[in-house]
Amino acid sequence: MSGKDRQKQLAREHYERQMQRRLEREAKSKRNAIIGTTVAAVVVVGGVIAATTLLGGSDTTATATSEPAPSPSSSASEAAGETGAQPTKFDPAAGTCGYAASPGGAVKDVGLPPAKVDKSPKKMTLKTNLGDIVIEVSAEKTPCTVNSFAFLAKKNYFNGSKCHRLGSDQFPMLQCGDPLAKADGKNPTDGQGGPGYRFVNENLEGAKYTRGVVAMANSGPDTNGSQFFIVYGNAPLTPDYTPFGTVTKGLEILDKVNKAGFITPGGDGTGAPKETVEIKDVTMSS
């Protein structure tokens, strides 16, 4: 091979490597944008997303942002790189979880959950305008997550909130949990609301997002807040979103919402559902 041919070969290989990295980045961005959560200042193309206001699009939601994004679309996010105290995982000996304040973003402040975890809840019921969605939760596998939901439910945090993001056939999920979302297809801040705190990811090993799975939207590792998504098909997501429950009643509601479609699809193929899903109340029970 001549020197000139060798130079051409090296240039071609360099170009191919650049294109491969670019494709991998784009694929990762699309996947993450499915379920992300967002907070107005930081752009996290990932977690369920290009700096838009998308499961994702959401609180941490994604952006959810909420990856679906099962991030699920998130746009900007309660980033994992924030300064200050960091959330800590469940301590079996003490029976506690460490929740950390998340400054910035659109917040419905109800304080921090108690560090001492209550593992008694086994069921979470979303009372919506379309009927009840009953979810079997696992406090054993996701103690910090279930403890957070129990706390927010007692504070009536979700009451009156609307599920703001419906996925596509490729990412079949409905994202909820932004207490400030209007879900009208016009509000650019949908997916940016959260409780003002974050907590660690849990139960990720071998996680799969099949029909009926309920998982947290996030903007990266350990940025869970209040946004979550419910899968009504099979979402091809990487195991980055805490699966904490399974729907045992009410999946037909999601099928109905999916059939109605969304108002205006965003760049990632998700959007506010035409069929409004308003959460009237959330209860946790043993």
C-alpha positions in Angstrom: 0.0 0.0 0.0 1.4 3.4 -1.0 1.8 6.2 1.5 -1.0 8.1 -0.2 -3.3 5.1 0.0 -2.4 4.6 3.6 -3.4 8.2 4.4 -6.7 7.8 2.6 -7.4 4.6 4.6 -6.6 6.4 7.9 -8.7 9.3 7.0 -11.6 7.0 6.1 -11.3 5.1 9.4 -11.2 8.3 11.3 -14.3 9.5 9.6 -16.1 6.2 10.2 -15.2 6.4 14.0 -16.5 9.9 14.2 -19.8 8.9 12.5 -20.1 5.8 14.8 -19.7 8.0 17.9 -22.2 10.5 16.5 -24.8 7.8 15.9 -24.2 6.4 19.4 -24.7 9.8 20.9 -27.9 10.4 18.9 -29.3 7.0 19.8 -28.6 7.6 23.5 -30.1 11.0 23.4 -33.3 9.7 21.8 -33.5 6.8 24.2 -33.0 9.0 27.3 -35.3 11.7 26.0 -38.0 9.2 26.4 -38.2 9.4 30.2 -36.6 12.3 31.6 -37.4 15.1 33.9 -36.6 18.8 33.5 -35.7 21.7 35.4 -35.4 24.9 33.6 -31.7 25.6 33.5 -29.7 22.5 32.8 -29.8 20.7 29.5 -29.7 16.9 29.8 -30.2 15.2 26.6 -31.3 12.1 28.3 -34.0 11.3 30.9 -37.1 10.6 29.1 -34.1 14.7 25.4 -32.7 17.6 24.1 -33.1 20.6 26.2 -36.8 20.9 25.6 -39.5 20.7 28.0 -40.4 17.3 27.7 -40.8 11.3 30.8 -39.1 13.3 30.1 -39.7 15.0 29.9 -39.6 15.9 33.8 -38.6 16.5 37.4 -35.8 15.1 37.7 -39.4 13.4 34.9 -37.4 14.9 32.3 -37.5 15.3 31.6 -39.0 12.0 32.9 -38.8 12.6 31.9 -39.5 10.8 33.2 -37.1 8.0 29.9 -40.9 7.6 28.6 -39.2 8.8 28.1 -39.9 5.8 30.1 -37.1 9.5 30.0 -38.9 7.5 30.1 -38.8 13.4 27.6 -37.1 15.4 29.6 -35.5 18.4 28.8 -33.5 20.2 31.3 -33.1 18.6 34.6 -32.5 18.4 38.3 -29.0 17.4 37.3 -27.0 14.7 39.0 -24.1 17.1 39.1 -25.7 19.5 41.5 -23.6 20.7 44.4 -24.6 20.2 48.0 -25.8 17.1 49.9 -26.2 13.9 47.9 -29.0 11.4 48.4 -28.0 8.1 50.0 -29.3 4.6 49.5 -31.3 2.6 52.0 -29.4 1.6 55.1 -30.8 -1.8 56.2 -29.3 -1.5 59.7 -30.8 1.9 60.4 -33.8 1.5 58.2 -33.3 4.9 56.7 -32.9 6.6 53.3 -31.2 9.9 52.6 -33.2 12.4 50.6 -31.3 15.5 49.4 -32.7 19.0 48.5 -32.7 19.8 44.8 -32.5 23.6 44.5 -33.8 25.2 41.3 -36.6 24.2 39.0 -40.3 24.4 39.4 -41.1 23.1 42.8 -44.2 22.2 44.8 -42.5 22.3 48.2 -43.9 19.9 50.8 -40.7 19.3 52.7 -38.5 16.2 52.8 -39.8 12.6 53.5 -38.9 11.1 56.8 -35.5 9.3 56.7 -37.0 6.4 58.6 -38.6 4.2 56.0 -42.1 2.8 56.3 -42.2 -0.6 54.5 -45.8 -1.3 55.2 -47.3 0.0 51.9 -48.0 -2.7 49.4 -50.5 -0.9 47.1 -50.7 2.5 45.6 -54.0 3.7 44.1 -54.2 6.5 41.6 -57.7 7.9 41.6 -58.1 9.6 38.3 -61.0 11.2 36.3 -61.0 8.0 34.2 -61.1 5.5 37.0 -58.7 3.9 39.5 -55.3 2.7 38.5 -54.1 0.2 41.2 -50.4 -0.5 41.5 -48.7 -3.2 43.5 -45.5 -1.6 45.0 -42.4 -3.2 46.4 -41.1 -1.5 49.5 -38.6 -4.3 49.9 -36.9 -3.7 46.6 -37.5 0.0 46.4 -37.8 1.3 50.0 -36.7 4.9 49.3 -39.1 5.2 46.3 -42.1 3.8 48.1 -41.4 5.8 51.2 -41.3 9.0 49.1 -44.6 8.2 47.4 -46.2 7.5 50.8 -45.0 10.9 52.0 -46.2 12.8 49.0 -49.6 11.0 49.1 -50.1 12.1 52.7 -49.3 15.6 51.6 -51.9 15.5 48.8 -49.0 16.4 46.5 -50.5 14.7 43.4 -54.0 15.9 43.8 -55.2 17.8 40.8 -52.1 17.0 38.7 -52.3 15.9 35.1 -50.3 13.3 33.3 -48.4 15.4 30.8 -46.7 13.0 28.4 -47.9 10.2 26.2 -45.4 8.1 24.4 -45.4 6.6 20.9 -45.7 3.0 19.7 -42.0 2.7 20.1 -42.1 4.0 23.7 -45.5 3.1 25.0 -45.7 5.0 28.3 -47.7 7.6 30.1 -45.7 10.0 32.3 -47.2 11.7 35.3 -46.2 13.3 38.6 -45.4 16.9 37.6 -47.7 18.7 40.0 -47.5 21.9 37.9 -48.1 20.5 34.5 -51.0 21.7 32.4 -50.9 18.9 29.9 -52.5 21.1 27.2 -49.8 20.8 24.6 -48.9 24.4 24.9 -47.2 24.8 28.3 -43.4 24.8 27.7 -42.7 24.0 31.4 -44.6 20.7 31.5 -42.2 18.1 32.8 -40.2 20.5 34.9 -42.1 20.2 38.2 -40.9 18.3 41.2 -40.9 18.1 45.0 -37.6 20.0 45.6 -35.7 16.9 46.6 -34.2 13.8 45.0 -33.3 10.3 45.9 -31.3 7.3 44.7 -32.1 4.8 42.0 -33.1 1.4 43.1 -33.9 -2.1 41.8 -32.1 -1.5 38.5 -30.4 -4.9 38.1 -32.2 -6.8 35.3 -34.9 -4.1 35.1 -37.3 -4.5 32.1 -40.1 -2.1 31.2 -42.9 -4.4 30.0 -46.6 -3.8 30.0 -47.8 -2.7 33.5 -44.5 -1.7 34.9 -44.4 1.6 36.8 -41.0 3.3 37.1 -39.4 6.6 38.0 -38.5 9.3 35.4 -35.2 10.9 36.0 -32.5 13.1 34.6 -29.6 10.8 35.4 -28.4 8.7 38.3 -30.0 9.4 41.6 -32.2 12.3 40.4 -35.6 10.8 41.2 -38.3 13.2 42.3 -42.0 12.8 41.9 -42.4 12.1 38.1 -43.1 8.5 37.1 -44.3 6.6 34.0 -46.6 3.7 33.4 -45.8 1.3 30.6 -48.7 0.0 28.5 -46.7 -1.9 26.0 -43.0 -3.0 26.0 -40.6 -0.1 26.2 -37.0 -0.9 25.0 -35.3 1.2 27.6 -31.9 0.6 29.3 -32.2 -0.3 33.0 -31.7 3.3 34.2 -35.2 4.0 35.6 -36.3 2.6 39.0 -39.1 0.1 38.5 -41.1 0.2 41.8 -44.5 -1.3 41.0 -46.8 -3.2 38.6 -50.3 -2.2 37.6 -52.9 -4.8 38.8 -56.0 -2.8 37.7 -56.7 0.0 35.3 -54.4 -0.7 32.3 -57.4 -0.4 30.1 -57.4 3.3 31.0 -54.0 3.7 29.5 -55.1 1.8 26.4 -58.0 4.2 26.0 -55.7 7.2 26.4 -53.2 5.8 24.0 -55.9 5.2 21.4 -57.0 8.8 21.6 -53.4 9.9 20.8 -51.6 13.1 21.7 -52.3 16.8 21.0 -49.1 17.8 19.2 -46.1 15.5 19.0 -42.8 16.9 20.0 -39.5 16.2 18.4 -39.1 12.9 20.2 -42.6 11.6 19.1 -44.3 12.1 22.4 -46.8 14.8 23.5 -49.6 15.8 25.9 -52.4 13.2 25.7 -55.7 14.3 24.0 -57.6 12.3 26.6 -56.9 14.2 29.9 -55.7 12.1 32.8 -56.1 14.0 36.0 -55.0 12.4 39.3 -57.6 13.3 41.9 -55.9 11.5 44.8 -53.2 9.0 45.6 -53.5 6.6 48.5 -51.0 4.0 49.8 -52.2 0.9 51.7 -50.9 -2.3 53.1 
